[in-house]
Amino acid sequence: MGCVSAVPVPQPRAPSASAATGSRRSLAAALFLGAVGATVVLLAAGQVWAEGTAAVGGGTLPLDADGGDVTGVPTALAIVGLAALVAVFAVRSAGRLLVAALLALSGAGAALAAFLGASDSTALDEKAAKTTGDAAATVEALTHTAWPYVTVAGGLLILLAGLLALRYGRQWPTMSGRYERDGTPRPRKAPVVDPDRPEDLWKALDRGEDPTREA
């Protein structure tokens, strides 16, 4: 008889503790960055972005424009980013990648729109024309505040959250009632077998259970 050598069968490797820790950290970082970034954008967009004066009757009238007057894009994209941040846990596989990409694009778009609006004078020119009644009037002594750049920073935080979701999102858990926090299936309760019902006895036998065993 020939010798039969025992060859160990490779077993699937369970996720290491370091990988699980990295997944939790990336998840916490994405949630923090996304929530803080959206909050910063929403708050900063409501502040005064530009100030100036308009000539009225030989004098000057002070004018100002907040972020919403300059552009409503950062506010809208911050709301989209918040929705995407929540939705990224409700989907999986390709859907999660698409939502993560939407999250990143929302942050990038908000930051770009705020950066372009930081030097814009259109909103104040329109206010000057409306105030003076002269369609050709423009704002004078135009100055800009730092709030547009704060909005840019908030948009970049949302962008970072999206990039984290793109990179590590596959490892994050999904919102599903069938899984515990660690991603393992919850144990199913065995159906109750009624010994007075023959169909229950046959179903138990099909499952490989002993219908005569007491629960």
C-alpha positions in Angstrom: 0.0 0.0 0.0 1.3 3.4 -0.8 1.6 6.1 1.8 -1.0 8.8 1.8 0.4 12.1 3.1 -2.0 14.3 4.9 -2.1 17.6 3.1 -3.6 20.4 5.1 -6.6 22.0 3.5 -6.3 25.8 3.5 -9.0 27.4 5.5 -10.5 30.8 4.8 -8.9 33.4 6.9 -11.1 35.4 9.3 -10.7 39.1 9.3 -7.9 40.1 11.6 -8.4 42.3 14.6 -6.3 45.1 12.9 -8.5 45.0 9.8 -11.6 45.2 11.9 -10.2 48.1 13.8 -9.2 49.9 10.6 -12.7 49.4 9.2 -14.2 50.9 12.4 -11.9 53.8 12.3 -12.5 54.6 8.7 -16.3 54.4 9.3 -16.1 56.7 12.3 -13.9 59.2 10.4 -16.2 59.2 7.4 -19.2 59.9 9.5 -17.5 62.6 11.5 -16.0 64.3 8.4 -19.3 64.1 6.4 -21.5 65.4 9.3 -19.1 68.2 10.3 -18.5 69.2 6.7 -22.2 69.5 5.9 -22.8 71.4 9.1 -20.0 73.9 8.3 -21.3 74.4 4.7 -24.9 75.0 5.9 -23.8 77.5 8.6 -21.2 79.3 6.6 -23.5 79.7 3.6 -25.8 81.7 5.7 -23.2 84.3 6.7 -22.2 87.5 4.9 -19.8 86.8 2.1 -19.5 90.2 0.5 -20.0 93.9 1.5 -20.0 97.1 -0.4 -21.8 100.4 -0.9 -24.2 101.9 -3.5 -24.3 105.6 -4.4 -27.8 107.0 -3.5 -28.8 110.7 -3.7 -25.3 112.0 -3.2 -24.6 109.6 -0.4 -23.8 105.9 0.0 -25.9 103.0 1.2 -24.1 100.0 2.7 -25.0 96.6 1.1 -24.1 93.0 1.9 -24.7 89.6 0.4 -24.8 86.3 2.2 -23.8 83.0 0.8 -27.3 82.2 -0.4 -27.4 85.5 -2.3 -24.2 84.7 -4.1 -24.8 81.0 -4.9 -27.2 78.4 -3.5 -25.1 75.5 -4.8 -23.1 74.8 -1.7 -26.2 74.5 0.5 -28.0 72.2 -1.9 -24.9 70.0 -2.3 -24.4 69.8 1.5 -28.0 68.5 1.8 -27.3 66.0 -1.0 -24.1 65.0 0.8 -25.9 64.3 4.1 -28.4 62.2 2.3 -25.6 60.2 0.6 -23.8 59.8 3.9 -26.9 58.0 5.3 -27.6 56.1 2.2 -24.1 54.6 1.9 -25.1 52.3 4.8 -28.3 51.2 3.2 -26.8 49.9 0.0 -24.0 47.4 -0.8 -21.6 46.4 -3.6 -21.9 48.6 -6.7 -24.7 50.7 -5.2 -22.5 51.6 -2.3 -19.7 52.7 -4.6 -22.2 54.9 -6.6 -23.5 56.6 -3.4 -19.9 57.1 -2.1 -19.0 58.7 -5.4 -22.1 61.0 -5.1 -20.9 61.9 -1.6 -17.4 62.8 -2.9 -18.8 64.8 -5.8 -21.2 66.7 -3.5 -18.2 67.8 -1.4 -16.1 68.7 -4.4 -19.0 70.7 -6.0 -19.8 72.6 -2.8 -16.1 73.5 -2.4 -15.7 74.7 -6.0 -18.9 76.7 -6.0 -17.9 78.5 -2.8 -14.4 79.2 -4.1 -15.8 80.7 -7.3 -18.3 82.8 -5.2 -15.6 84.2 -3.0 -14.7 86.9 -5.5 -18.1 87.3 -7.1 -19.8 90.7 -7.1 -23.0 89.8 -9.1 -25.2 89.6 -6.1 -24.2 93.0 -4.8 -24.4 94.6 -8.2 -28.0 93.4 -8.5 -28.7 94.8 -5.1 -27.1 98.1 -6.0 -29.2 98.3 -9.2 -32.4 97.5 -7.3 -31.6 100.0 -4.5 -30.7 102.9 -6.8 -33.2 102.2 -9.5 -30.4 102.3 -12.0 -29.9 99.1 -14.0 -26.3 100.1 -14.8 -25.4 100.8 -11.1 -22.6 98.6 -9.6 -21.4 98.1 -6.0 -18.6 100.3 -4.8 -15.9 99.6 -2.1 -16.4 95.9 -2.6 -14.9 93.6 0.1 -15.2 89.9 0.8 -15.2 88.1 4.1 -13.6 84.7 5.0 -16.9 82.8 5.1 -16.7 81.6 1.5 -13.4 79.9 2.3 -14.9 78.4 5.4 -17.5 76.9 3.1 -14.8 75.6 0.9 -13.2 73.9 3.9 -16.6 72.3 4.8 -16.9 71.0 1.2 -13.5 69.5 1.3 -14.5 67.6 4.5 -17.4 66.1 2.7 -15.1 65.2 -0.2 -12.8 63.4 2.2 -15.7 61.5 3.7 -16.7 60.4 0.2 -13.1 59.3 -0.6 -13.0 57.2 2.6 -16.3 55.6 1.6 -14.9 54.8 -1.8 -11.7 53.3 -0.3 -13.1 51.4 2.7 -16.9 51.3 2.1 -16.9 47.6 1.1 -15.8 46.7 4.6 -18.5 48.7 6.4 -21.7 47.0 7.7 -25.1 47.5 6.1 -28.3 48.4 7.8 -30.0 45.1 7.8 -32.1 43.3 10.4 -30.5 39.9 9.5 -27.0 40.8 10.6 -25.4 41.8 13.9 -23.0 44.6 14.3 -20.1 42.4 13.4 -21.8 41.3 10.1 -22.5 37.7 11.1 -26.0 36.3 10.5 -28.4 36.2 13.4 -29.3 32.7 14.4 -32.8 31.7 13.3 -35.2 30.3 15.8 -36.4 26.8 15.0 -40.0 26.6 14.0 -42.4 25.2 16.6 -43.5 21.7 15.7 -47.1 20.8 16.7 -47.3 17.0 17.1 -51.0 17.1 16.4 -50.4 18.5 12.9 -48.9 15.9 10.4 -47.7 18.6 8.0 -45.5 20.0 10.8 -44.0 16.6 11.5 -43.2 16.0 7.8 -41.6 19.5 7.5 -39.5 18.8 10.6 -38.3 15.5 9.1 -37.4 17.3 5.8 -35.3 19.6 7.8 -33.5 16.7 9.4 -35.0 17.4 12.8 -36.5 14.9 15.3 -40.1 16.0 15.7 -40.5 13.8 18.8 -37.8 15.7 20.7 -39.2 18.2 23.2 -38.0 21.8 22.8 
